[in-house]
Amino acid sequence: MYKSIFIAAAATLALAGCEGGSVGGVQDKTKDYGIDAKGLEQLKAGIWVDPHGCDHWIIDDGTEGYLSARLGPDGKPVCSGVAVPNTATGGYKSGSNVFDPI
């Protein structure tokens, strides 16, 4: 299930580069340019734990998804044990009015 979410998110992000929001050919990655366009700081992040037990920030706004490795101040991956591997936790679907059936 989560594999399909990440495939859909990757495809959406690839297509997002074709839309507006770029300055000098570089798109501002801190903004969502979709249906309910807003700054990503207005969305809520959760944590997805990868198969190795390390954390990744995850945001799902209904049509687009965002994923980033959670790193400590030293640049190393954070593996907190907050959930079992291959599990997402937290309010990562909060902050958007777009219906998400998954």
Phi, psi and omega in degrees: 000310182292332178299317180293327178296316183289327176294316178296320179296318180296318179295319179296315179296323179296319179286333181298333178295343180274350183268183179292186177094014180255148176236117182062032179083000179248120181282138176287109184280000179269002182235150175261124183256014183280205185303314180251057186310134179190170175289144182296338179294346178275350178264161181257135179263148171239191179234131170253132179260122183286174182300340180268358179090011181261150187274149174222135174290138180224137175227135177231111181261016176104316178244336180233157177226153181227141183216135179212139178298140175271116184244146175280174180302335179274000179086000179273151179299144175267127179235081192280338185079019182296335179204168178288155179307148181065032180233141173254141181220158179099183185271042186293351176257008181271156174098004179224146177267001181281128179292134179233107184287349184267000000 
